Structures are given as structure tokens and as C-alpha cells.
Amino acid sequence: MENNAFSIQEIGTYVPPTRVSNMDRIAAFDYAEDALRDKIGILATARKAPDMQCSDLCLNAWQDLVTKLGDRLDPQNLDLIVVVTQHPDGFGLPHTSAIVHGKLGLPKSCFAFDISLGCSGFVAALATVKGYLSATGGRRAVLFTADPYSASVSEEDKNTAMIFGDAATATLIEPGPSWKIGAFDMGTDGKTASALQRDSAGILRMNGRAVFNFCALNVPKSIDATLEKNGLTKTDIDAFLLHPGSKYIVDTICARINITPPAALPCQHYGNAISSSVPLMLADTDRRVAKTVLISGFGVGLGWASCILTS
């Protein structure tokens, strides 16, 4: 890996305190408790306040990042901010990253743009941020993820309401020794894109079987390709952090690559947070122990993105 490789230095997080309990609504959804625990693996979903927008979630994650970094985080030294979201402020114009830029009072020299990606968004954006900084001579960026799917989820739809939760993260990326960003494997199967989409009323609809089939077929191949591109084997990996689409999906992928699945999803008490899921898991991972980590995001698109982080 090149000298002064760009690395993940710290991750700020925000999960709204409000929860909707899946245990309280399985009877209404005619859903068995063992299926909830073993197939979905999510016991509650986080919900933002009704008046909160994407940029508000980003700012809460930023405040956590500031708390963790203190004086190390100088907003005037940022070269780039990126917001990964498919639920931008207002009608998406101006882009949410520009709104965040203004709210934080960032310098005019700090460029800002959005990336419209879902579950693969954080991992794919790492490549975009690394490439931008390398191409422009920049050194420091903050990557935000905030995708309040509650704006599109119908609480009456058991296929989505019991899965998706709101959250946000803010990741500082700069040269340094911590979790260097390695080589990637990414892809898209656009022919299956309609398996996760908003309908004409703006309500999220999901074909769960199609999403499962996509993940079960493509993600194990992506993991193998990522290992090969980085010159590693599975035994070199201290932690596999797989996007928690559902426990059944994660368990199936783990079985196909012959690793032990997690006993429970790390998001079981706040839900699948779309592009925030992987960085939320990273924020809870001890990098002193997990020195080599494989991360993989997959879903909306339908697409996937995987890479290796090493320290």
C-alpha cells in the first residue's frame, strides 16, 4: 500500500433515541417471534423526529465526531465533505452536503457533493473520497452517511417497516496509520433494481426474495474477489463486517464463505441503517484487535461494494 495512504481516523455516530418495537407489532403483522429473531434479526427500529432532515442527522454525527477528536478536528482544514443519502433535505436541490457545509461554516475551499447510493454507499464513497483527495492533492475529508428511510417506509408494510432504521455517521479520512483503505470490489445488477424502489406514492417497496437471491449470489463472490485483490486470505481477516440486510442474509453469506455468523445482528436494537450500517459497526470495532477488516455493503441498486481496511 502506498506511503501516507488515506485512512479512517475516527467515526462519529448518531442513532435517534426513539424506537419502534417489532415485538409490539408482530401480532398485527401475523409474524412469529422465532422468525423475527432468526430471519429478520431486528427487534426495534430507530426513528428520527418528524422535523429532522438529513442535514440535521449529519450535524448530530458531526458533534459526536468533534467530541471524539477534540482539537484534532479543525473544520478550516477540510478539503472535502461528502453526504451519502437517497433522502436529501427538501427536494434535493441544493444538495444536502452544501447545506451541511453552510451549517458548519466550512471554508469555501472545501468542496461538497452528495452520492445517491443506498446500502453500498459508505464503502463505495471511501473509494470516491480517496480518489478525489489523491487527484486534487487534498489531505482531509469527512464522509457523512444519513439516509432516513422512515420518510419512505410505510409502517403498515411488514416487508420494510420491521427492517429499516434511521441513523447517521461522520467519518474523518486523512493520511495516517489507522485502518488504511485498501483495494475494492464493486458491481451493479441494474436489471434487478426494481426489487427495492419507491412506488408512485413515494412508499418504499421491497421484493425480499429477489434481494436475498442477489445478495446470496453476488456478495460471496465479491468477498473472494476483495481478498484476492488485496493479496489476502480469509485467515488474514480479523473481522468481517457485512451489511445487516437481515440475519438470514448475513447467515447465508457467512455459510457460503465458511465463516462463523454473528450470534445476533449488531443493529438488532436500531435496524438496518442503510449506508450508515457499516460505519456504525466499524465505530464499535476495536481497531487494536481488528487490525485487518473486510467491509461489504450491498442492497439498493442492486449493487455491492467491498474493501479491506488495515492498520
C-alpha positions as CSV (number, residue, x, y, z in Angstrom):
1,M,0.0,0.0,0.0
2,E,1.3,3.5,-0.9
3,N,3.0,5.7,1.6
4,N,0.7,8.1,3.5
5,A,-2.3,6.0,2.4
6,F,-5.7,7.6,3.3
7,S,-7.2,6.0,6.4
8,I,-10.3,6.1,8.5
9,Q,-9.2,8.1,11.6
10,E,-12.4,8.3,13.6
11,I,-16.2,7.8,13.2
12,G,-18.9,9.9,14.8
13,T,-22.3,8.4,15.1
14,Y,-25.9,9.3,15.8
15,V,-28.8,7.0,16.3
16,P,-32.1,8.7,17.2
17,P,-33.4,7.7,20.7
18,T,-36.9,6.9,19.5
19,R,-37.6,3.2,18.8
20,V,-40.4,1.3,17.3
21,S,-40.6,-2.2,18.8
22,N,-41.0,-5.1,16.4
23,M,-42.1,-7.3,19.3
24,D,-45.0,-5.0,19.8
25,R,-46.3,-5.4,16.3
26,I,-45.6,-9.0,15.2
27,A,-49.1,-10.0,16.1
28,A,-50.6,-7.3,13.8
29,F,-48.2,-8.4,11.1
30,D,-49.0,-12.1,11.7
31,Y,-45.3,-12.7,12.2
32,A,-43.8,-15.4,14.6
33,E,-41.3,-14.3,17.2
34,D,-38.8,-17.0,16.3
35,A,-39.0,-15.8,12.6
36,L,-38.4,-12.2,13.8
37,R,-35.3,-13.3,15.7
38,D,-33.9,-15.9,13.3
39,K,-34.8,-14.4,9.9
40,I,-35.0,-10.6,10.3
41,G,-32.9,-10.3,13.4
42,I,-34.1,-6.8,14.2
43,L,-36.1,-6.3,17.4
44,A,-36.6,-2.5,17.1
45,T,-36.1,0.3,14.6
46,A,-34.8,3.8,15.3
47,R,-36.9,6.7,14.1
48,K,-35.9,10.3,13.7
49,A,-38.0,13.2,15.0
50,P,-40.6,14.2,12.3
51,D,-39.0,17.7,11.9
52,M,-35.4,16.3,11.4
53,Q,-34.0,16.3,7.9
54,C,-30.9,14.6,6.5
55,S,-28.6,17.5,7.3
56,D,-29.8,17.6,10.9
57,L,-28.8,13.9,11.3
58,C,-25.4,14.7,9.7
59,L,-24.8,17.5,12.2
60,N,-25.6,15.2,15.2
61,A,-23.0,12.7,13.9
62,W,-20.6,15.6,13.4
63,Q,-21.0,16.6,17.0
64,D,-20.1,13.1,18.1
65,L,-17.0,13.2,15.8
66,V,-16.0,16.5,17.4
67,T,-16.4,15.0,20.9
68,K,-14.2,12.1,20.0
69,L,-11.5,14.1,18.2
70,G,-11.5,17.5,20.1
71,D,-8.9,19.9,18.8
72,R,-7.7,17.3,16.2
73,L,-10.7,18.2,14.0
74,D,-10.2,21.6,12.6
75,P,-13.1,22.4,10.2
76,Q,-11.0,25.0,8.4
77,N,-8.6,22.3,7.3
78,L,-11.2,20.2,5.5
79,D,-10.7,19.8,1.7
80,L,-14.0,17.8,1.1
81,I,-17.2,16.7,2.6
82,V,-19.5,14.1,1.1
83,V,-23.0,13.1,2.1
84,V,-24.3,9.6,1.1
85,T,-28.1,9.7,1.0
86,Q,-31.1,8.9,-1.0
87,H,-33.3,11.1,1.2
88,P,-31.8,14.6,0.9
89,D,-33.1,17.7,2.5
90,G,-36.2,19.3,0.8
91,F,-36.4,18.2,-2.8
92,G,-32.7,17.5,-3.2
93,L,-31.8,20.9,-4.6
94,P,-29.4,22.3,-3.3
95,H,-27.6,19.1,-2.5
96,T,-27.6,18.3,1.2
97,S,-23.8,18.4,1.5
98,A,-23.9,22.1,0.6
99,I,-26.5,22.7,3.3
100,V,-24.2,20.8,5.8
101,H,-21.3,22.9,4.6
102,G,-23.2,26.1,5.3
103,K,-24.4,25.0,8.7
104,L,-20.9,24.1,9.8
105,G,-19.4,27.3,8.4
106,L,-16.8,25.4,6.4
107,P,-14.3,27.3,4.2
108,K,-15.0,27.9,0.5
109,S,-12.0,25.8,-0.4
110,C,-13.9,22.7,1.0
111,F,-15.8,21.1,-1.9
112,A,-19.1,19.4,-1.1
113,F,-21.2,16.8,-3.0
114,D,-23.8,14.1,-2.5
115,I,-23.7,10.5,-3.5
116,S,-27.0,8.8,-4.2
117,L,-26.4,5.3,-3.1
118,G,-28.0,3.0,-0.5
119,C,-26.5,0.1,1.3
120,S,-23.3,0.0,-0.7
121,G,-22.8,3.8,-0.2
122,F,-20.3,4.0,2.6
123,V,-17.9,1.5,1.1
124,A,-18.2,3.0,-2.4
125,A,-17.8,6.5,-1.1
126,L,-14.5,5.5,0.5
127,A,-13.2,4.9,-2.9
128,T,-14.6,8.2,-4.2
129,V,-13.2,10.2,-1.3
130,K,-9.8,8.5,-1.6
131,G,-9.7,9.2,-5.4
132,Y,-10.8,12.8,-5.0
133,L,-8.1,13.6,-2.4
134,S,-5.5,11.8,-4.5
135,A,-6.5,13.6,-7.7
136,T,-6.6,17.1,-6.1
137,G,-3.8,17.0,-3.6
138,G,-6.2,17.2,-0.7
139,R,-5.5,15.6,2.6
140,R,-8.6,15.7,4.7
141,A,-12.3,14.8,4.2
142,V,-15.4,14.0,6.3
143,L,-17.7,11.4,4.8
144,F,-21.3,11.6,6.1
145,T,-23.9,8.9,5.8
146,A,-27.5,9.7,6.6
147,D,-30.5,8.1,4.9
148,P,-33.7,8.5,6.9
149,Y,-35.7,5.7,5.2
150,S,-38.6,6.4,7.7
151,A,-39.5,9.2,5.2
152,S,-40.4,6.5,2.7
153,V,-41.3,3.5,4.8
154,S,-45.0,2.7,5.4
155,E,-45.3,1.5,9.0
156,E,-48.1,-0.8,7.7
157,D,-45.7,-2.7,5.4
158,K,-44.1,-5.6,7.3
159,N,-41.6,-6.2,4.5
160,T,-39.9,-2.9,5.2
161,A,-41.2,-1.4,8.5
162,M,-39.5,-4.1,10.7
163,I,-36.2,-3.7,8.9
164,F,-35.1,-0.1,8.2
165,G,-34.0,2.4,10.9
166,D,-32.7,5.9,10.9
167,A,-29.1,6.9,11.8
168,A,-26.1,8.9,10.6
169,T,-22.3,8.8,10.7
170,A,-19.4,11.2,10.1
171,T,-16.0,9.6,9.2
172,L,-12.8,11.5,9.2
173,I,-10.5,10.4,6.4
174,E,-6.8,11.5,6.1
175,P,-3.3,10.1,5.8
176,G,-2.3,8.1,8.8
177,P,-1.6,4.6,10.3
178,S,-5.2,3.8,11.3
179,W,-7.3,1.5,9.1
180,K,-5.8,2.3,5.7
181,I,-8.2,2.0,2.8
182,G,-7.2,-0.9,0.5
183,A,-8.4,-2.3,-2.8
184,F,-12.1,-2.6,-3.7
185,D,-14.5,-4.9,-5.5
186,M,-17.8,-3.3,-6.7
187,G,-20.6,-4.1,-9.1
188,T,-24.2,-3.5,-10.0
189,D,-27.0,-5.7,-11.4
190,G,-29.3,-2.9,-12.7
191,K,-31.7,-5.5,-14.2
192,T,-32.8,-6.3,-10.6
193,A,-33.0,-2.6,-9.5
194,S,-36.8,-2.7,-9.1
195,A,-36.5,-5.1,-6.2
196,L,-36.0,-2.1,-3.9
197,Q,-37.8,1.0,-5.1
198,R,-40.2,3.8,-4.2
199,D,-43.6,3.5,-5.8
200,S,-45.6,6.3,-7.4
201,A,-46.8,7.4,-3.9
202,G,-43.2,7.6,-2.7
203,I,-43.5,4.5,-0.5
204,L,-40.6,2.1,-0.3
205,R,-41.4,-1.4,-1.7
206,M,-39.2,-4.4,-1.5
207,N,-39.2,-7.8,-3.1
208,G,-37.4,-9.6,-0.3
209,R,-36.8,-12.9,-2.2
210,A,-35.1,-11.0,-5.1
211,V,-32.9,-9.1,-2.7
212,F,-31.9,-12.2,-0.9
213,N,-31.1,-14.1,-4.1
214,F,-29.0,-11.1,-5.3
215,C,-27.0,-11.0,-2.0
216,A,-26.6,-14.8,-1.8
217,L,-25.2,-15.0,-5.3
218,N,-23.0,-11.9,-5.6
219,V,-21.7,-11.0,-2.1
220,P,-19.7,-14.2,-1.5
221,K,-18.0,-13.7,-4.9
222,S,-17.3,-10.1,-4.0
223,I,-15.7,-11.1,-0.8
224,D,-13.5,-13.6,-2.6
225,A,-12.5,-11.0,-5.2
226,T,-11.7,-8.4,-2.5
227,L,-9.4,-10.9,-0.7
228,E,-7.6,-11.7,-4.0
229,K,-7.2,-8.0,-4.9
230,N,-5.6,-7.3,-1.6
231,G,-3.4,-10.4,-1.6
232,L,-5.1,-11.9,1.5
233,T,-7.0,-15.0,2.5
234,K,-9.9,-15.4,5.0
235,T,-7.5,-16.4,7.7
236,D,-5.9,-12.9,7.5
237,I,-9.1,-11.2,8.4
238,D,-9.8,-10.2,12.0
239,A,-13.3,-9.1,11.4
240,F,-15.9,-9.5,8.6
241,L,-18.4,-6.6,8.8
242,L,-21.2,-7.4,6.4
243,H,-24.1,-5.1,5.8
244,P,-27.0,-6.3,8.0
245,G,-29.7,-6.6,5.4
246,S,-31.3,-9.3,7.6
247,K,-30.0,-12.1,9.8
248,Y,-31.0,-14.6,7.2
249,I,-29.0,-12.8,4.5
250,V,-25.9,-12.4,6.7
251,D,-26.1,-16.0,7.9
252,T,-26.4,-17.3,4.4
253,I,-23.4,-15.3,3.2
254,C,-21.3,-16.5,6.2
255,A,-22.2,-20.1,5.4
256,R,-21.2,-19.7,1.7
257,I,-17.8,-18.2,2.6
258,N,-17.4,-20.7,5.5
259,I,-17.1,-18.2,8.4
260,T,-19.0,-18.2,11.7
261,P,-22.1,-15.9,11.6
262,P,-22.8,-13.4,14.4
263,A,-25.0,-14.6,17.1
264,A,-27.1,-11.5,16.7
265,L,-27.1,-8.6,14.3
266,P,-25.2,-5.6,15.7
267,C,-28.1,-3.4,14.6
268,Q,-30.8,-5.6,16.3
269,H,-31.9,-2.6,18.5
270,Y,-31.9,0.1,15.9
271,G,-32.4,-1.6,12.5
272,N,-30.8,-1.7,9.1
273,A,-29.5,1.9,8.8
274,I,-28.7,1.6,5.0
275,S,-25.4,3.4,4.2
276,S,-24.8,4.1,7.9
277,S,-24.8,0.4,8.8
278,V,-21.2,-0.5,8.0
279,P,-19.7,2.7,9.7
280,L,-21.8,2.1,12.7
281,M,-20.3,-1.4,13.0
282,L,-16.8,0.0,12.4
283,A,-17.3,2.6,15.2
284,D,-18.0,-0.3,17.6
285,T,-15.0,-2.3,16.5
286,D,-11.7,-2.2,18.5
287,R,-9.1,-1.4,15.8
288,R,-6.4,-2.5,18.3
289,V,-7.8,-6.0,18.0
290,A,-9.3,-6.0,14.5
291,K,-6.3,-4.8,12.5
292,T,-7.4,-6.2,9.2
293,V,-11.1,-5.8,8.5
294,L,-13.2,-6.7,5.4
295,I,-16.3,-4.5,5.0
296,S,-19.0,-5.1,2.4
297,G,-22.2,-3.1,1.7
298,F,-24.9,-4.4,-0.6
299,G,-28.5,-3.8,-1.5
300,V,-30.3,-0.9,-3.3
301,G,-29.4,-0.8,-7.0
302,L,-29.0,-3.7,-6.7
303,G,-25.3,-3.2,-6.1
304,W,-22.4,-4.2,-3.9
305,A,-19.1,-2.7,-2.7
306,S,-16.4,-4.4,-0.6
307,C,-12.9,-3.4,0.6
308,I,-10.2,-4.1,3.1
309,L,-9.1,-1.9,5.9
310,T,-5.7,-2.5,7.5
311,S,-3.8,-0.9,10.4
